[in-house]
């Protein structure tokens, strides 16, 4: 999508739609007054009124975008309104969308972000799609009184959008394309942004004693990897870093405890946590964030081979703690156990946040619009929740009751890898807490938010959402940059 900022008086190109942000109580004249009177459009937030070939007005199409109360209009309102405009006209045959709004350069920048995110499309494997099914809008013009200021405000948002798109691409890829070695290669390619990337293969992880992570991947013909992404953007490169850890199960059959066939194709996005961490690191590097940050991705494939790990096996993690395997489909926590321990042991971070499509139980608990937040640190949790509210990425803090530890007690090892169905997302988090070694930590269970079909947000097409990238980017920006 080609996006630029133009003056409100700039001429309109041919084959263009105009989208105008309006508010409750606005007055209309002439053809617009008649069109509004003939509809139920009031300017309420989220409403649209699409007027083809508007009489006496420029453009082939006019879309009125309701933004609610004028005094409550903010950057998120501008973003969602512009995204709705794109979704309304994207397949009309028109090529240019102009979004008209008044206000600050920041509002114009967020309108541009809305169009950019809404126009994301993963279509690389479509070879016979009819032309009239493809989006026709290829350019967006956003009005701004000060176009230079709007462009300057958009630069970091464009870097954020790049990170979100990178995550969406990763999560959307089919599993025969994006297996651990390919995922690692795509992350390695991010060194062009100034990131430092190390890829640990199985020999390196064997030396480190990562028996928990390696067990998950031993049934696959694909080698497991650990990707270590480093960004040193603080003035002092030796400052203690912050850290993010992602579950990267590139495909999850459930292993020997195999999943039902119905819906198993969705398990290509069981690497959504690792995808979000990779996208966050992309965004931080893209906008030259003034912080030292580490991203750790545990990349495996969980397959039911003759060499696969079994229920009843006892694993020894890098921490030395032993784990009795009860269900091989509770594999994400085994990957994260070694990744978290490695992260805190090597980098000594200020805090760790892990992201994982970990449990179906979190969907039952919170539905499809909130991820679960489990944390051993009130300040970190508060920072995450504040960023969640600012970026409209739903997050809800969940409890970590010590009494539930009994559910993961084992008769023959230090712990079991699952505590059963009751409180399943909680016992999974309690399991992970045993591998943070007292470091401030939060676990985001994003099984409910990494993939949505249908999507409930105008900036996110159906499928991969990129959830977590903007939430964490905002937290870093607001709380941890020097």
Secondary structure, DSSP 8 states (H G I E B T S, - for coil): -EEEEE-TT----SSEEEEEEE-TT----HHHHHHHHTS-----TT-EEEEET-TTSSSSEEEEEE---GGG--HHHHHHHHHHHHHHHTTSS--EEEEE--S-HHHHHHHHHHHHHHT----TT-SS--GGGS----EEEEE-SSHHHHHHHHHHHHHHHHHHHHHHHHHHS-TTTS-HHHHHHHHHGGGGGT-EEEEE-HHHHHHHT-HHHHHHHTTSSS--EEEEEEEE-SSSTTS--EEEEEEEEEEE--TTS---STTGGGGGGTTHHHHHHHHHHHHHHHTT-SSEEEEEEEEEEE---TT---TT-EEE-TTS-EEE-S-TT--HHHHHHHHHHHHHHHH--S-EEEEE---THHHHHHTTS-EEEEES-HHHHHHHHHHHHHHT--EEE----GGGGGGG--SSSSEES---STTHHHHHHHHHHTTSTT--EEEEE-TTTSEESS-SSTTS-SEE--TTHHHHHHHIIIII--
